[in-house]
Amino acid sequence: MTWLVTGAGGMLGTDLAARLGGDAVALTRADLDVRDPEAVRAAVRRHRPAVVVNCAAWTAVDAAETDEDAALAVNGTAVGTLAEACAEAGATLVQISTDYVFDGRGDRPYAEDAPTAPVNAYGRTKLAGERAATAAGGTVHIVRTAWLYGAHGPNFVRTMARLAAERDTVGVVDDQVGQPTWTGDLADRIIALAGSGAPPGVYHGTASGETTWYGLAREVFALLGHDPDRVRPVSTAEFPRPAPRPAYSVLGHDRWAEAGLKPMRHWRDALHAAWPSLLPASD
């Protein structure tokens, strides 16, 4: 079975392509600009994939606040074009989305069918992509994820590992709650989902459990052999950003069980398993 992975040079795309091996046609941003409709349609026609996983995205959350049209071109309009091409070719589309489609004002895990209400431009553009993918009429799995880290791109875990070597103490936000998710685990779940015959719809691709950025940073320090108390808790208000962040980004995983698939393991177990692959990039 042939898979086409867009955005294959990114953190998730790299892990996904590596796991798929020779079954993957891995297209980086240099190989395919998803904003080019004709190039997108030509790529799907040429490679005739059974599954397309769209890892291409505008991920600069703060920059989207001042350039929402540019973010929408990648996260919304381009997704619609790709979904239409997949529908015409009979290919399944896996569209990667985000916890930021929710407002973060909840206090229990968001179900897959919970009302969406993004509080920033990035979330609005990703929600537009979800809707465009669904409207195309083909077979679509929307996989919402959050707090990603991995060996092949900049991320919070690697930043904390670097700061541990540079600073005596590090202030980290302790009033945002979410699910740190290893791109390796997410790649495995995407492959399982697309190959399972599970019904189309929304799935939440995040690790189990929950923590804060502060809790995650303490775990990173502990894995490095440093004193976790060198991490000090701070509030979101002390680190203002152009784009507001949801305070509570924990996602529920009921649809995995309904489809007969296992959700991802606990975030701490995943971090420990991923750690050897993260160390070279963190030094």
PASEBA-1860 file (N, C-alpha, C; in nm, 3 decimals):
! residues 283
1> MTWLVTGA> 0.085/-0.119/0.000/0.000/0.000/0.000/0.088/0.124/0.000 ~ 0.060/0.215/-0.092/0.140/0.337/-0.104/0.081/0.448/-0.018 ~ 0.169/0.512/0.057/0.132/0.627/0.139/0.201/0.750/0.083 ~ 0.132/0.862/0.081/0.192/0.989/0.045/0.192/1.077/0.168 ~ 0.309/1.125/0.207/0.323/1.209/0.326/0.366/1.347/0.283 ~ 0.281/1.447/0.303/0.319/1.585/0.276/0.381/1.643/0.402 ~ 0.464/1.747/0.385/0.533/1.803/0.500/0.627/1.702/0.564 ~ 0.689/1.619/0.480/0.767/1.507/0.531/0.901/1.547/0.592
9> GGMLGTDL> 0.937/1.674/0.579/1.060/1.719/0.641/1.043/1.766/0.784 ~ 0.919/1.772/0.832/0.893/1.818/0.968/0.909/1.706/1.070 ~ 0.882/1.740/1.193/0.906/1.648/1.304/0.818/1.523/1.294 ~ 0.689/1.539/1.274/0.599/1.425/1.260/0.619/1.356/1.126 ~ 0.629/1.433/1.019/0.645/1.374/0.887/0.769/1.288/0.876 ~ 0.878/1.330/0.939/1.001/1.251/0.936/0.984/1.118/1.006 ~ 0.922/1.119/1.124/0.900/0.994/1.197/0.803/0.903/1.122 ~ 0.701/0.961/1.063/0.603/0.882/0.990/0.667/0.816/0.867
17> AARLGGDA> 0.742/0.892/0.790/0.806/0.837/0.671/0.906/0.728/0.708 ~ 0.978/0.745/0.819/1.075/0.645/0.861/1.006/0.513/0.895 ~ 0.891/0.521/0.960/0.820/0.400/0.997/0.757/0.331/0.875 ~ 0.717/0.408/0.778/0.656/0.350/0.659/0.759/0.294/0.562 ~ 0.881/0.343/0.570/0.988/0.292/0.485/0.957/0.305/0.337 ~ 0.975/0.196/0.265/0.957/0.197/0.121/0.815/0.216/0.075 ~ 0.719/0.207/0.166/0.579/0.229/0.129/0.544/0.377/0.119 ~ 0.636/0.464/0.165/0.605/0.606/0.171/0.664/0.684/0.056
25> VALTRADL> 0.584/0.771/-0.003/0.633/0.878/-0.089/0.638/1.001/0.001 ~ 0.758/1.040/0.040/0.775/1.147/0.139/0.808/1.277/0.067 ~ 0.715/1.372/0.070/0.732/1.499/0.001/0.752/1.611/0.102 ~ 0.869/1.672/0.100/0.897/1.786/0.187/0.836/1.912/0.128 ~ 0.848/2.021/0.200/0.797/2.149/0.149/0.866/2.187/0.018 ~ 0.995/2.152/0.005/1.067/2.180/-0.119/1.015/2.095/-0.235 ~ 0.965/1.976/-0.203/0.913/1.886/-0.307/0.773/1.924/-0.352 ~ 0.693/1.973/-0.258/0.553/2.005/-0.288/0.506/2.121/-0.204
33> DVRDPEAV> 0.472/2.229/-0.268/0.410/2.344/-0.201/0.259/2.320/-0.203 ~ 0.204/2.287/-0.087/0.062/2.250/-0.083/-0.029/2.367/-0.118 ~ 0.026/2.487/-0.127/-0.055/2.603/-0.167/-0.076/2.608/-0.318 ~ -0.006/2.522/-0.392/-0.017/2.519/-0.538/-0.117/2.410/-0.578 ~ -0.239/2.448/-0.613/-0.343/2.348/-0.640/-0.306/2.248/-0.749 ~ -0.247/2.297/-0.858/-0.213/2.207/-0.968/-0.104/2.108/-0.927 ~ -0.007/2.156/-0.849/0.099/2.066/-0.802/0.043/1.960/-0.709 ~ -0.051/1.998/-0.626/-0.113/1.903/-0.533/-0.188/1.795/-0.611
41> RAAVRRHR> -0.271/1.838/-0.706/-0.348/1.740/-0.783/-0.255/1.649/-0.864 ~ -0.150/1.706/-0.918/-0.056/1.627/-0.998/0.016/1.524/-0.911 ~ 0.052/1.561/-0.790/0.121/1.467/-0.701/0.033/1.349/-0.666 ~ -0.094/1.374/-0.638/-0.186/1.265/-0.605/-0.208/1.175/-0.726 ~ -0.224/1.237/-0.843/-0.244/1.157/-0.965/-0.120/1.072/-0.996 ~ -0.004/1.131/-0.981/0.120/1.064/-1.019/0.151/0.945/-0.928 ~ 0.135/0.964/-0.797/0.177/0.861/-0.703/0.066/0.761/-0.668 ~ -0.059/0.797/-0.695/-0.174/0.708/-0.675/-0.171/0.642/-0.536
49> PAVVVNCA> -0.163/0.721/-0.431/-0.155/0.663/-0.297/-0.290/0.608/-0.250 ~ -0.282/0.510/-0.160/-0.403/0.463/-0.092/-0.437/0.555/0.024 ~ -0.331/0.612/0.085/-0.349/0.700/0.201/-0.259/0.822/0.183 ~ -0.314/0.939/0.212/-0.236/1.063/0.216/-0.241/1.116/0.358 ~ -0.124/1.141/0.417/-0.118/1.202/0.550/-0.064/1.342/0.534 ~ -0.145/1.440/0.568/-0.106/1.580/0.548/-0.041/1.635/0.675 ~ 0.092/1.630/0.674/0.170/1.688/0.785/0.215/1.829/0.754 ~ 0.184/1.879/0.636/0.221/2.016/0.599/0.131/2.113/0.674
57> AWTAVDAA> 0.190/2.213/0.735/0.110/2.308/0.814/0.189/2.434/0.844 ~ 0.118/2.542/0.862/0.173/2.664/0.922/0.162/2.643/1.072 ~ 0.275/2.634/1.141/0.275/2.603/1.284/0.324/2.719/1.370 ~ 0.355/2.833/1.309/0.401/2.949/1.385/0.279/3.017/1.447 ~ 0.246/2.974/1.568/0.121/3.016/1.632/0.114/3.167/1.650 ~ 0.220/3.227/1.701/0.216/3.370/1.726/0.216/3.450/1.595 ~ 0.291/3.405/1.496/0.296/3.476/1.368/0.161/3.475/1.298 ~ 0.080/3.374/1.324/-0.052/3.367/1.261/-0.142/3.481/1.306
65> ETDEDAAL> -0.116/3.537/1.423/-0.200/3.647/1.473/-0.190/3.769/1.382 ~ -0.075/3.791/1.322/-0.057/3.908/1.237/-0.060/3.874/1.088 ~ -0.064/3.745/1.055/-0.068/3.705/0.914/-0.162/3.585/0.899 ~ -0.285/3.605/0.941/-0.381/3.495/0.941/-0.412/3.447/0.799 ~ -0.410/3.537/0.703/-0.439/3.495/0.565/-0.333/3.396/0.516 ~ -0.207/3.422/0.548/-0.100/3.331/0.506/-0.114/3.196/0.575 ~ -0.148/3.199/0.704/-0.168/3.073/0.776/-0.287/2.997/0.720 ~ -0.393/3.069/0.686/-0.512/3.005/0.632/-0.485/2.941/0.496
73> AVNGTAVG> -0.397/3.001/0.417/-0.365/2.944/0.286/-0.308/2.804/0.299 ~ -0.229/2.781/0.405/-0.168/2.649/0.426/-0.261/2.558/0.506 ~ -0.315/2.610/0.615/-0.391/2.526/0.709/-0.536/2.506/0.669 ~ -0.587/2.590/0.581/-0.727/2.580/0.543/-0.748/2.553/0.395 ~ -0.715/2.652/0.311/-0.741/2.642/0.167/-0.669/2.523/0.105 ~ -0.542/2.506/0.137/-0.464/2.396/0.079/-0.519/2.260/0.121 ~ -0.571/2.252/0.241/-0.629/2.126/0.288/-0.751/2.089/0.204 ~ -0.831/2.189/0.171/-0.947/2.163/0.087/-0.907/2.109/-0.050
81> TLAEACAE> -0.805/2.168/-0.108/-0.757/2.121/-0.239/-0.707/1.978/-0.230 ~ -0.628/1.949/-0.128/-0.574/1.814/-0.111/-0.687/1.713/-0.087 ~ -0.783/1.751/-0.007/-0.896/1.661/0.021/-0.976/1.632/-0.105 ~ -0.997/1.732/-0.188/-1.068/1.710/-0.314/-0.991/1.616/-0.406 ~ -0.858/1.634/-0.411/-0.776/1.546/-0.493/-0.781/1.402/-0.442 ~ -0.781/1.386/-0.310/-0.790/1.252/-0.251/-0.926/1.189/-0.281 ~ -1.031/1.268/-0.271/-1.165/1.215/-0.298/-1.177/1.169/-0.443 ~ -1.121/1.247/-0.534/-1.126/1.210/-0.676/-1.047/1.082/-0.704
89> AGATLVQI> -0.937/1.063/-0.629/-0.850/0.947/-0.651/-0.891/0.825/-0.568 ~ -0.987/0.842/-0.479/-1.027/0.733/-0.392/-0.928/0.705/-0.281 ~ -0.847/0.804/-0.246/-0.747/0.789/-0.140/-0.803/0.838/-0.007 ~ -0.765/0.771/0.100/-0.799/0.816/0.235/-0.707/0.931/0.274 ~ -0.764/1.036/0.331/-0.685/1.148/0.380/-0.681/1.147/0.532 ~ -0.562/1.157/0.587/-0.544/1.179/0.730/-0.497/1.323/0.746 ~ -0.581/1.406/0.803/-0.551/1.547/0.821/-0.512/1.571/0.967 ~ -0.392/1.625/0.988/-0.344/1.652/1.123/-0.398/1.786/1.169
97> STDYVFDG> -0.464/1.787/1.284/-0.519/1.910/1.340/-0.467/1.929/1.483 ~ -0.536/2.006/1.562/-0.479/2.057/1.686/-0.582/2.070/1.798 ~ -0.532/2.067/1.921/-0.614/2.097/2.037/-0.661/2.242/2.038 ~ -0.594/2.328/1.961/-0.627/2.470/1.962/-0.762/2.501/1.896 ~ -0.831/2.400/1.846/-0.967/2.425/1.797/-1.064/2.444/1.914 ~ -1.020/2.414/2.036/-1.102/2.433/2.156/-1.059/2.559/2.231 ~ -1.149/2.612/2.313/-1.118/2.738/2.382/-1.036/2.719/2.509 ~ -1.023/2.595/2.557/-0.940/2.571/2.674/-1.002/2.613/2.806
105> RGDRPYAE> -1.132/2.638/2.807/-1.196/2.680/2.931/-1.259/2.563/3.007 ~ -1.243/2.441/2.955/-1.301/2.324/3.019/-1.220/2.277/3.139 ~ -1.269/2.173/3.203/-1.197/2.114/3.316/-1.200/1.962/3.311 ~ -1.241/1.907/3.198/-1.238/1.763/3.175/-1.203/1.740/3.028 ~ -1.149/1.622/2.996/-1.103/1.599/2.859/-1.210/1.629/2.754 ~ -1.170/1.699/2.649/-1.261/1.732/2.541/-1.291/1.607/2.459 ~ -1.418/1.576/2.442/-1.458/1.465/2.355/-1.437/1.506/2.210 ~ -1.431/1.405/2.123/-1.408/1.432/1.982/-1.518/1.517/1.920
113> DAPTAPVN> -1.639/1.508/1.974/-1.750/1.586/1.920/-1.784/1.709/2.004 ~ -1.693/1.748/2.094/-1.717/1.867/2.176/-1.721/1.992/2.087 ~ -1.799/2.092/2.124/-1.805/2.215/2.043/-1.669/2.282/2.032 ~ -1.636/2.327/1.913/-1.510/2.396/1.890/-1.529/2.546/1.907 ~ -1.421/2.612/1.953/-1.427/2.757/1.973/-1.284/2.810/1.987 ~ -1.209/2.812/1.879/-1.068/2.854/1.888/-1.054/2.997/1.937 ~ -0.947/3.020/2.015/-0.925/3.153/2.074/-0.811/3.227/2.005 ~ -0.750/3.166/1.903/-0.642/3.235/1.833/-0.651/3.205/1.682
121> AYGRTKLA> -0.573/3.279/1.605/-0.578/3.267/1.458/-0.534/3.129/1.412 ~ -0.430/3.075/1.475/-0.384/2.942/1.438/-0.496/2.839/1.452 ~ -0.565/2.843/1.566/-0.676/2.751/1.586/-0.786/2.768/1.485 ~ -0.815/2.893/1.448/-0.919/2.918/1.348/-0.880/2.859/1.212 ~ -0.753/2.875/1.175/-0.711/2.823/1.045/-0.710/2.671/1.043 ~ -0.674/2.608/1.154/-0.674/2.462/1.158/-0.817/2.408/1.158 ~ -0.908/2.477/1.224/-1.048/2.437/1.219/-1.103/2.451/1.078 ~ -1.062/2.557/1.008/-1.102/2.572/0.868/-1.054/2.454/0.785
129> GERAATAA> -0.935/2.405/0.815/-0.883/2.289/0.745/-0.964/2.164/0.773 ~ -1.004/2.145/0.897/-1.090/2.031/0.931/-1.219/2.035/0.848 ~ -1.279/2.152/0.844/-1.408/2.165/0.774/-1.391/2.147/0.623 ~ -1.282/2.199/0.569/-1.257/2.184/0.426/-1.232/2.038/0.390 ~ -1.161/1.967/0.475/-1.133/1.826/0.450/-1.262/1.745/0.450 ~ -1.348/1.771/0.546/-1.474/1.698/0.557/-1.568/1.730/0.442 ~ -1.568/1.856/0.400/-1.659/1.900/0.294/-1.626/1.841/0.158 ~ -1.504/1.792/0.141/-1.463/1.740/0.010/-1.533/1.610/-0.026
137> GGTVHIVR> -1.584/1.540/0.074/-1.668/1.424/0.046/-1.598/1.291/0.039 ~ -1.468/1.287/0.062/-1.396/1.160/0.060/-1.388/1.096/0.197 ~ -1.302/0.996/0.209/-1.276/0.930/0.338/-1.169/1.008/0.411 ~ -1.204/1.066/0.525/-1.114/1.156/0.596/-1.108/1.119/0.743 ~ -0.986/1.102/0.793/-0.961/1.092/0.936/-0.895/1.222/0.980 ~ -0.956/1.292/1.072/-0.896/1.411/1.130/-0.834/1.371/1.263 ~ -0.703/1.391/1.275/-0.632/1.352/1.396/-0.582/1.478/1.465 ~ -0.646/1.513/1.576/-0.605/1.631/1.653/-0.495/1.589/1.750
145> TAWLYGAH> -0.389/1.667/1.752/-0.279/1.637/1.843/-0.236/1.764/1.915 ~ -0.136/1.752/2.002/-0.096/1.866/2.085/0.038/1.841/2.151 ~ 0.106/1.947/2.183/0.229/1.945/2.265/0.329/1.844/2.208 ~ 0.353/1.850/2.078/0.440/1.752/2.014/0.588/1.777/2.045 ~ 0.662/1.667/2.057/0.807/1.672/2.066/0.862/1.551/1.992 ~ 0.986/1.562/1.947/1.050/1.453/1.876/1.194/1.487/1.847 ~ 1.261/1.400/1.773/1.404/1.415/1.749/1.436/1.503/1.628 ~ 1.335/1.540/1.549/1.364/1.599/1.419/1.310/1.741/1.403
153> GPNFVRTM> 1.303/1.815/1.510/1.259/1.953/1.498/1.266/2.024/1.632 ~ 1.256/2.156/1.631/1.255/2.231/1.757/1.129/2.202/1.836 ~ 1.142/2.188/1.966/1.026/2.159/2.050/1.061/2.187/2.196 ~ 0.962/2.185/2.281/0.978/2.221/2.422/1.077/2.131/2.493 ~ 1.071/2.001/2.470/1.158/1.908/2.541/1.304/1.938/2.510 ~ 1.335/1.958/2.385/1.473/1.988/2.347/1.517/2.124/2.401 ~ 1.424/2.220/2.403/1.457/2.352/2.459/1.490/2.341/2.606 ~ 1.411/2.264/2.681/1.440/2.248/2.824/1.573/2.178/2.848
161> ARLAAERD> 1.606/2.080/2.764/1.734/2.012/2.777/1.850/2.109/2.755 ~ 1.833/2.200/2.659/1.937/2.300/2.635/1.948/2.399/2.750 ~ 1.834/2.446/2.798/1.836/2.545/2.906/1.890/2.487/3.037 ~ 1.872/2.357/3.055/1.925/2.293/3.175/2.077/2.305/3.182 ~ 2.140/2.310/3.065/2.285/2.322/3.060/2.332/2.467/3.063 ~ 2.239/2.560/3.041/2.278/2.700/3.028/2.241/2.787/3.148 ~ 2.139/2.746/3.224/2.088/2.833/3.330/2.080/2.759/3.464 ~ 2.092/2.835/3.569/2.078/2.777/3.703/1.933/2.740/3.731
169> TVGVVDDQ> 1.842/2.828/3.694/1.698/2.802/3.711/1.625/2.841/3.583 ~ 1.508/2.780/3.563/1.426/2.808/3.446/1.282/2.826/3.491 ~ 1.219/2.938/3.452/1.078/2.960/3.483/0.991/2.901/3.374 ~ 0.894/2.817/3.415/0.809/2.748/3.318/0.663/2.760/3.362 ~ 0.576/2.782/3.264/0.434/2.803/3.289/0.370/2.681/3.357 ~ 0.295/2.708/3.463/0.232/2.600/3.539/0.080/2.610/3.541 ~ 0.022/2.695/3.456/-0.124/2.706/3.453/-0.181/2.675/3.315 ~ -0.108/2.599/3.236/-0.160/2.543/3.111/-0.145/2.391/3.121
177> VGQPTWTG> -0.255/2.321/3.098/-0.258/2.176/3.116/-0.278/2.108/2.982 ~ -0.199/2.004/2.956/-0.211/1.933/2.829/-0.148/1.797/2.833 ~ -0.119/1.743/2.716/-0.070/1.605/2.702/0.053/1.604/2.611 ~ 0.173/1.605/2.668/0.294/1.596/2.585/0.289/1.469/2.500 ~ 0.315/1.482/2.371/0.294/1.371/2.279/0.418/1.352/2.192 ~ 0.473/1.232/2.194/0.589/1.197/2.114/0.546/1.172/1.970 ~ 0.615/1.233/1.875/0.579/1.215/1.735/0.596/1.069/1.692 ~ 0.685/0.995/1.754/0.699/0.853/1.722/0.574/0.775/1.754
185> DLADRIIA> 0.517/0.800/1.872/0.392/0.733/1.909/0.277/0.776/1.819 ~ 0.272/0.905/1.787/0.165/0.955/1.701/0.174/0.892/1.563 ~ 0.295/0.881/1.509/0.313/0.818/1.379/0.261/0.674/1.380 ~ 0.292/0.600/1.487/0.243/0.462/1.497/0.091/0.455/1.499 ~ 0.028/0.549/1.571/-0.119/0.549/1.581/-0.182/0.587/1.447 ~ -0.121/0.679/1.374/-0.174/0.717/1.243/-0.171/0.597/1.149 ~ -0.063/0.525/1.149/-0.051/0.407/1.062/-0.156/0.303/1.101 ~ -0.173/0.281/1.231/-0.272/0.184/1.276/-0.413/0.228/1.237
193> LAGSGAPP> -0.441/0.357/1.252/-0.575/0.408/1.222/-0.608/0.393/1.073 ~ -0.518/0.438/0.989/-0.547/0.437/0.845/-0.553/0.297/0.789 ~ -0.486/0.202/0.853/-0.487/0.066/0.804/-0.591/-0.024/0.868 ~ -0.673/0.032/0.954/-0.764/-0.050/1.035/-0.904/-0.064/0.978 ~ -0.939/0.021/0.882/-1.077/0.024/0.838/-1.168/0.096/0.934 ~ -1.112/0.172/1.029/-1.191/0.248/1.125/-1.276/0.352/1.052 ~ -1.392/0.385/1.105/-1.478/0.482/1.037/-1.413/0.619/1.029 ~ -1.443/0.695/0.926/-1.388/0.830/0.915/-1.442/0.918/1.027
201> GVYHGTAS> -1.373/1.027/1.051/-1.416/1.121/1.155/-1.297/1.172/1.234 ~ -1.327/1.227/1.350/-1.226/1.291/1.434/-1.172/1.192/1.536 ~ -1.040/1.190/1.549/-0.971/1.111/1.651/-0.872/1.203/1.722 ~ -0.855/1.182/1.851/-0.764/1.266/1.928/-0.632/1.193/1.949 ~ -0.530/1.240/1.880/-0.400/1.174/1.882/-0.304/1.238/1.979 ~ -0.333/1.221/2.108/-0.245/1.270/2.212/-0.215/1.159/2.312 ~ -0.108/1.177/2.387/-0.073/1.080/2.490/-0.179/1.078/2.599 ~ -0.180/0.971/2.675/-0.271/0.962/2.789/-0.213/1.040/2.907
209> GETTWYGL> -0.296/1.063/3.006/-0.254/1.141/3.122/-0.255/1.290/3.091 ~ -0.206/1.367/3.186/-0.199/1.513/3.166/-0.095/1.571/3.259 ~ -0.044/1.687/3.224/0.050/1.759/3.307/0.052/1.905/3.262 ~ 0.136/1.985/3.324/0.158/2.123/3.280/0.295/2.131/3.214 ~ 0.322/2.244/3.150/0.456/2.265/3.095/0.560/2.255/3.207 ~ 0.525/2.306/3.322/0.614/2.298/3.439/0.641/2.152/3.476 ~ 0.535/2.070/3.480/0.553/1.929/3.512/0.638/1.857/3.410 ~ 0.620/1.890/3.283/0.701/1.829/3.178/0.847/1.871/3.191
217> AREVFALL> 0.870/1.999/3.218/1.007/2.047/3.233/1.077/1.976/3.350 ~ 1.008/1.957/3.461/1.067/1.886/3.574/1.105/1.743/3.535 ~ 1.023/1.679/3.455/1.055/1.542/3.412/1.179/1.541/3.323 ~ 1.192/1.640/3.237/1.310/1.651/3.152/1.436/1.669/3.237 ~ 1.429/1.758/3.334/1.544/1.780/3.423/1.581/1.651/3.496 ~ 1.482/1.579/3.544/1.509/1.454/3.615/1.577/1.353/3.523 ~ 1.530/1.343/3.398/1.592/1.249/3.304/1.736/1.287/3.272 ~ 1.767/1.415/3.279/1.904/1.461/3.257/1.992/1.442/3.379
225> GHDPDRVR> 1.932/1.404/3.491/2.008/1.389/3.614/2.025/1.518/3.691 ~ 1.944/1.619/3.657/1.948/1.747/3.726/1.839/1.754/3.832 ~ 1.853/1.847/3.924/1.753/1.868/4.028/1.629/1.932/3.966 ~ 1.513/1.864/3.970/1.391/1.924/3.912/1.350/2.054/3.979 ~ 1.397/2.078/4.102/1.361/2.202/4.170/1.429/2.324/4.108 ~ 1.519/2.301/4.013/1.575/2.414/3.938/1.470/2.474/3.844 ~ 1.360/2.401/3.821/1.249/2.454/3.742/1.152/2.522/3.839 ~ 1.119/2.647/3.812/1.027/2.719/3.900/0.897/2.749/3.826
233> PVSTAEFP> 0.784/2.736/3.895/0.655/2.760/3.829/0.627/2.909/3.813 ~ 0.572/2.945/3.696/0.531/3.082/3.670/0.394/3.078/3.604 ~ 0.330/3.192/3.595/0.197/3.199/3.535/0.207/3.241/3.389 ~ 0.103/3.210/3.313/0.095/3.253/3.174/0.105/3.405/3.164 ~ 0.046/3.475/3.262/0.047/3.621/3.261/0.189/3.678/3.267 ~ 0.282/3.600/3.324/0.420/3.647/3.334/0.495/3.632/3.202 ~ 0.440/3.554/3.109/0.502/3.534/2.979/0.400/3.563/2.869 ~ 0.357/3.687/2.853/0.254/3.719/2.752/0.304/3.690/2.611
241> RPAPRPAY> 0.216/3.633/2.528/0.247/3.601/2.389/0.142/3.665/2.300 ~ 0.174/3.690/2.175/0.075/3.751/2.085/-0.052/3.668/2.071 ~ -0.039/3.536/2.068/-0.156/3.448/2.054/-0.194/3.391/2.189 ~ -0.320/3.409/2.233/-0.363/3.347/2.358/-0.358/3.194/2.347 ~ -0.319/3.129/2.456/-0.312/2.984/2.461/-0.427/2.928/2.544 ~ -0.487/2.816/2.501/-0.589/2.753/2.585/-0.529/2.708/2.718 ~ -0.600/2.731/2.826/-0.549/2.691/2.957/-0.560/2.541/2.979 ~ -0.661/2.479/2.919/-0.684/2.335/2.940/-0.698/2.269/2.803
249> SVLGHDRW> -0.599/2.187/2.768/-0.595/2.127/2.634/-0.592/1.975/2.640 ~ -0.658/1.917/2.737/-0.661/1.771/2.751/-0.771/1.715/2.661 ~ -0.735/1.618/2.578/-0.829/1.560/2.482/-0.867/1.418/2.523 ~ -0.994/1.386/2.505/-1.043/1.251/2.533/-1.016/1.157/2.416 ~ -1.016/1.027/2.443/-0.975/0.929/2.343/-1.079/0.820/2.318 ~ -1.205/0.848/2.340/-1.307/0.744/2.331/-1.317/0.682/2.192 ~ -1.292/0.760/2.088/-1.313/0.706/1.953/-1.212/0.598/1.917 ~ -1.096/0.600/1.979/-1.000/0.491/1.954/-1.062/0.358/2.000
257> AEAGLKPM> -1.116/0.357/2.120/-1.176/0.234/2.171/-1.295/0.191/2.086 ~ -1.376/0.288/2.043/-1.491/0.257/1.959/-1.448/0.193/1.827 ~ -1.328/0.230/1.779/-1.277/0.175/1.654/-1.196/0.047/1.676 ~ -1.187/0.002/1.802/-1.111/-0.119/1.833/-0.961/-0.097/1.834 ~ -0.918/0.026/1.856/-0.776/0.061/1.858/-0.735/0.114/1.995 ~ -0.609/0.093/2.029/-0.559/0.143/2.157/-0.520/0.290/2.144 ~ -0.552/0.369/2.245/-0.499/0.505/2.247/-0.350/0.501/2.282 ~ -0.286/0.614/2.279/-0.144/0.621/2.312/-0.120/0.600/2.462
265> RHWRDALH> 0.002/0.559/2.493/0.040/0.536/2.632/0.052/0.668/2.709 ~ 0.076/0.657/2.838/0.090/0.773/2.926/0.208/0.858/2.879 ~ 0.193/0.988/2.890/0.296/1.079/2.840/0.432/1.055/2.904 ~ 0.435/1.021/3.032/0.564/1.000/3.099/0.633/0.875/3.047 ~ 0.556/0.768/3.025/0.614/0.646/2.969/0.670/0.672/2.829 ~ 0.597/0.749/2.750/0.642/0.780/2.615/0.770/0.863/2.617 ~ 0.777/0.961/2.706/0.896/1.045/2.714/1.018/0.962/2.750 ~ 1.002/0.869/2.843/1.115/0.783/2.881/1.157/0.695/2.765
273> AAWPSLLP> 1.060/0.644/2.688/1.093/0.560/2.572/1.160/0.641/2.463 ~ 1.116/0.765/2.445/1.172/0.851/2.339/1.308/0.906/2.375 ~ 1.342/0.910/2.501/1.457/0.983/2.550/1.588/0.952/2.477 ~ 1.623/0.825/2.454/1.749/0.797/2.383/1.757/0.863/2.246 ~ 1.645/0.873/2.176/1.648/0.935/2.043/1.654/1.087/2.053 ~ 1.614/1.142/2.165/1.614/1.287/2.181/1.751/1.341/2.225 ~ 1.828/1.257/2.291/1.953/1.305/2.349/2.052/1.363/2.247 ~ 2.077/1.297/2.132/2.173/1.354/2.038/2.135/1.494/1.992
281> ASD> 2.005/1.516/1.970/1.959/1.647/1.924/1.957/1.748/2.036 ~ 1.967/1.703/2.162/1.956/1.793/2.276/2.092/1.837/2.328 ~ 2.198/1.771/2.282/2.330/1.802/2.335/2.379/1.938/2.285
END
